């Protein structure tokens, strides 16, 4: 039976926090990238959103899961993860696979900081960091869901449209779609630089 989302206060709070983080990320991205091209500004927006998610939501999740469980914790952030746990119950019980992925995901937050700096300062290693970050994000998503699919998805709740399409598909899909687009962006940039080098050699 579908849940009336209008009566789900925790769900509304959770989506409100996600929207607030998106707004903060938009401001930070356009502020930090005020001298950059439009596409790099939007990349910074994503990186700040990714960073905020890692440090303010997933970081506390790791702490709570290492010291107990989300289901039993009184930590305020655990309330948000209990809400997400309605869609994927593994997040409630310190699942070793989920916790392992989230630990490395939180550590990757520092790679976000380095990549923001590389983009803003036009460093030569920008795409090296961008490719590493995107591949690890995609691998983290794969290792979050592939083991579950292989075992029959018994922990996933797809009966409620909010849990199914917003919690599972939309929020997890962001970390598939955007890293994939950023990988394509890095590929096209490297291809363009390679073509420019060959063109310069012809006229030397």
Steps between C-alpha positions, in 0.01 A plus 500: 500500500639842403608741770340844503814705455330821614476347848859376505673782689840334504480441126416865440786609727740268318405634158516854639857440617592363156347808337683733741830325425431541128436872549818545706694305239365718221612812686845360580552366149419827327692700759814287480473474122409860423792528256442159340295384204138402561557122481777518763273703728239225487766236561600693813135508608491121479832461681382719788172307519694173498732635769216618724329162466820312590585712803162595649296184432724207417769593753255486791355178355844337515550619858158377612547165325844444651378576851159331477221496244289762328185329623597542867693829483376824653729705273283757313648397163396140570141619464568576132665163445211322670277668244724379217502159667133468407624460142813295575506331842874424482568856612329432831719217623866592427516271198875429446484549122313831526725621780815411304377697198402798714835515680688539173230739374557732795875489444438597138359828628857622530554415133205729423683785672815434297297489178322827578843660550633346177205633299512849649879526454505326160748236618643243260380211718134608493376219275716242675313574824166528321537155344605339829208658687244398238621141473499455877151652527369266231671199655354593838152505349559166332620339822204645687236344276651212303537268805138579589374425148692171495332392822145585392473862625343383824597819685355742243147636530356587160132486599481869592556747213684752719742239633541339161533791259630784719714326763635209295493613138535879511754551777712200408458573131663840544823326600487294182389759246721793603827306546434337161457843340815626670696202367377590152601862563853392597524277194393778264741747661793259467402427140494872421840557663644207308366640171643845581846354566499316168380811318781707653758243392389531137578871497835483678 
